[in-house]
Amino acid sequence: MSKSLVMIGSGGHACVLMDLIEQLELPPVVAYVSPDVSFNNQVFNGITHLRHDDDISRFSPDDVLLVNGVGSLPNQAHRQKLCQFYHQLGYQFATIISPNSIVSKSAILAQGVQVMNNVVIQANTRVNAHTIVNTGAIVEHDCDIGANNHLAPRATICGNVTTGAGVHIGTSATVIQGITIEQNVIVGAGATVTHNIEQNSIVYGFRSQVVNRTQQHE
Ligand SMILES: CC(=O)SCCNC(=O)CCNC(=O)[C@H](O)C(C)(C)COP(=O)(O)OP(=O)(O)OC[C@H]1O[C@@H](n2cnc3c(N)ncnc32)[C@H](O)[C@@H]1OP(=O)(O)O
C-alpha cells in the first residue's frame, strides 16, 4: 500500500484504526474528515482536519485511500452511506488487517474490510466489502460473510455460515454451523443462533432446552 490514507470519522472506531495503522507501519494518515468543530483528540494532532465530506476533493483518488472510521451499530446506516458517497466520487478504501489477528491464507477479504485485534478467520472464508470483524471475533472455515456486516467484539461464527448484506452480529453472540442469516438482520448481544434467520429480523437471547438423550435417540 503506497498511497497516503485519509480517515473518515474521528470517534472511537477511528481511534482504534489509527492505532492499527501505526502498528502496521502503513503510509501516513494525511487528513481526517469529521464535522465536529470542537473536536479535541490527541490521536489526530497535527493531521489536516476536513470538516465536510466534500472537502475530500482536496485529495485526488489517485493519491489517497480512505479508511472508514465510522463505527457500526444496529439501525445506523451512516457508515454504509458514506462508503457509497465516496465510491461515487471515485475513491477506494483500504483493507486493514490487525497484525494481532490470524487470517487463513485461503480466506478472501474484500475492499474496505477491517479485521481488528485478536480476530481469527479460518480457511476458505470470504468476507465481503466494508465489513468490520471486531476485536476477538472468530469466523470459522467456509463462511461467506456479506458486505457491510459488523461482527461485534467476541462474536463467534461457526463453519459454513452465510450472512447477507448489512447484518449485525452482536457482541458475544454465537452462530452455529451451517446457518444462513439473510440481509439486514440484527443478532442481539449474547444471542445464540440455531436456525436460519429471515431478512430484517432481530434475534434476541438464548432459549436452553433440556432433552433426555436416551429418549431422543429411541
Ligand atoms: C466496539 C463496540 O462497542 S461495538 C458495539 C457492540 N454492541 C452490540 O453488539 C450491541 C448489540 N445490540 C443489542 O444487543 C441491542 O440490545 C438490540 C439491537 C438487540 C436491541 O436493541 P433495542 O431494540 O433498542 O432494544 P432495547 O434496548 O429497547 O431493549 C428492549 C428489551 O429487550 C432487552 N434486550 C435488549 N437487548 C437484548 C439482548 N441482546 N439479549 C436479551 N435481551 C435484550 C432489553 O433488556 C429490554 O428488555 P426490558 O423491556 O425488559 O427492559
The ligand as an SDF file (V2000), in Angstrom:
LIG
                    3D

 51 53  0  0  0  0  0  0  0  0999 V2000
  -16.6250   -1.6760   19.9890 C   0  0  0  0  0  0  0  0  0  0  0  0
  -18.1360   -1.7190   20.2890 C   0  0  0  0  0  0  0  0  0  0  0  0
  -18.5720   -1.3090   21.3030 O   0  0  0  0  0  0  0  0  0  0  0  0
  -19.1470   -2.3890   19.0760 S   0  0  0  0  0  0  0  0  0  0  0  0
  -20.7600   -2.4620   19.7880 C   0  0  0  0  0  0  0  0  0  0  0  0
  -21.2340   -3.8730   20.0070 C   0  0  0  0  0  0  0  0  0  0  0  0
  -22.5920   -3.8250   20.5730 N   0  0  0  0  0  0  0  0  0  0  0  0
  -23.5280   -4.7180   20.2530 C   0  0  0  0  0  0  0  0  0  0  0  0
  -23.2840   -5.6580   19.5350 O   0  0  0  0  0  0  0  0  0  0  0  0
  -24.8870   -4.4380   20.8060 C   0  0  0  0  0  0  0  0  0  0  0  0
  -25.9540   -5.1690   20.0230 C   0  0  0  0  0  0  0  0  0  0  0  0
  -27.2530   -4.6310   20.3620 N   0  0  0  0  0  0  0  0  0  0  0  0
  -28.1540   -5.2860   21.0890 C   0  0  0  0  0  0  0  0  0  0  0  0
  -27.9690   -6.4120   21.5580 O   0  0  0  0  0  0  0  0  0  0  0  0
  -29.4360   -4.4940   21.3180 C   0  0  0  0  0  0  0  0  0  0  0  0
  -29.7670   -4.6160   22.6360 O   0  0  0  0  0  0  0  0  0  0  0  0
  -30.5320   -4.8930   20.3420 C   0  0  0  0  0  0  0  0  0  0  0  0
  -30.1850   -4.2710   18.9970 C   0  0  0  0  0  0  0  0  0  0  0  0
  -30.6620   -6.3930   20.1600 C   0  0  0  0  0  0  0  0  0  0  0  0
  -31.8860   -4.4180   20.8380 C   0  0  0  0  0  0  0  0  0  0  0  0
  -31.9240   -3.0370   20.8830 O   0  0  0  0  0  0  0  0  0  0  0  0
  -33.3220   -2.3020   21.0940 P   0  0  0  0  0  0  0  0  0  0  0  0
  -34.2960   -2.7540   20.0680 O   0  0  0  0  0  0  0  0  0  0  0  0
  -33.0060   -0.8500   21.1800 O   0  0  0  0  0  0  0  0  0  0  0  0
  -33.8490   -2.8950   22.4400 O   0  0  0  0  0  0  0  0  0  0  0  0
  -33.9920   -2.1730   23.8480 P   0  0  0  0  0  0  0  0  0  0  0  0
  -32.6450   -1.7040   24.3130 O   0  0  0  0  0  0  0  0  0  0  0  0
  -35.0870   -1.1540   23.7440 O   0  0  0  0  0  0  0  0  0  0  0  0
  -34.4520   -3.3490   24.7980 O   0  0  0  0  0  0  0  0  0  0  0  0
  -35.7390   -3.9360   24.6990 C   0  0  0  0  0  0  0  0  0  0  0  0
  -35.7990   -5.0910   25.6720 C   0  0  0  0  0  0  0  0  0  0  0  0
  -35.0050   -6.1770   25.1590 O   0  0  0  0  0  0  0  0  0  0  0  0
  -33.9610   -6.4780   26.0920 C   0  0  0  0  0  0  0  0  0  0  0  0
  -32.7580   -6.7460   25.3270 N   0  0  0  0  0  0  0  0  0  0  0  0
  -32.0830   -5.8770   24.5480 C   0  0  0  0  0  0  0  0  0  0  0  0
  -31.0210   -6.4800   24.0050 N   0  0  0  0  0  0  0  0  0  0  0  0
  -31.0230   -7.7350   24.4370 C   0  0  0  0  0  0  0  0  0  0  0  0
  -30.1470   -8.8380   24.2150 C   0  0  0  0  0  0  0  0  0  0  0  0
  -29.0800   -8.7220   23.4150 N   0  0  0  0  0  0  0  0  0  0  0  0
  -30.4320  -10.0090   24.8250 N   0  0  0  0  0  0  0  0  0  0  0  0
  -31.5240  -10.1250   25.6290 C   0  0  0  0  0  0  0  0  0  0  0  0
  -32.3890   -9.1040   25.8710 N   0  0  0  0  0  0  0  0  0  0  0  0
  -32.1300   -7.9290   25.2700 C   0  0  0  0  0  0  0  0  0  0  0  0
  -33.8050   -5.2470   26.9580 C   0  0  0  0  0  0  0  0  0  0  0  0
  -33.2730   -5.5580   28.2120 O   0  0  0  0  0  0  0  0  0  0  0  0
  -35.2320   -4.7550   27.0340 C   0  0  0  0  0  0  0  0  0  0  0  0
  -35.9400   -5.5370   27.9670 O   0  0  0  0  0  0  0  0  0  0  0  0
  -36.9390   -4.8440   29.0210 P   0  0  0  0  0  0  0  0  0  0  0  0
  -38.0130   -4.2040   28.1890 O   0  0  0  0  0  0  0  0  0  0  0  0
  -37.4020   -5.9870   29.8400 O   0  0  0  0  0  0  0  0  0  0  0  0
  -36.1240   -3.8300   29.7630 O   0  0  0  0  0  0  0  0  0  0  0  0
  1  2  1  0
  2  3  2  0
  2  4  1  0
  4  5  1  0
  5  6  1  0
  6  7  1  0
  7  8  1  0
  8  9  2  0
  8 10  1  0
 10 11  1  0
 11 12  1  0
 12 13  1  0
 13 14  2  0
 13 15  1  0
 15 16  1  0
 15 17  1  0
 17 18  1  0
 17 19  1  0
 17 20  1  0
 20 21  1  0
 21 22  1  0
 22 23  2  0
 22 24  1  0
 22 25  1  0
 25 26  1  0
 26 27  2  0
 26 28  1  0
 26 29  1  0
 29 30  1  0
 30 31  1  0
 31 32  1  0
 31 46  1  0
 32 33  1  0
 33 34  1  0
 33 44  1  0
 34 35  1  0
 34 43  1  0
 35 36  2  0
 36 37  1  0
 37 38  1  0
 37 43  2  0
 38 39  1  0
 38 40  2  0
 40 41  1  0
 41 42  2  0
 42 43  1  0
 44 45  1  0
 44 46  1  0
 46 47  1  0
 47 48  1  0
 48 49  2  0
 48 50  1  0
 48 51  1  0
M  END
$$$$
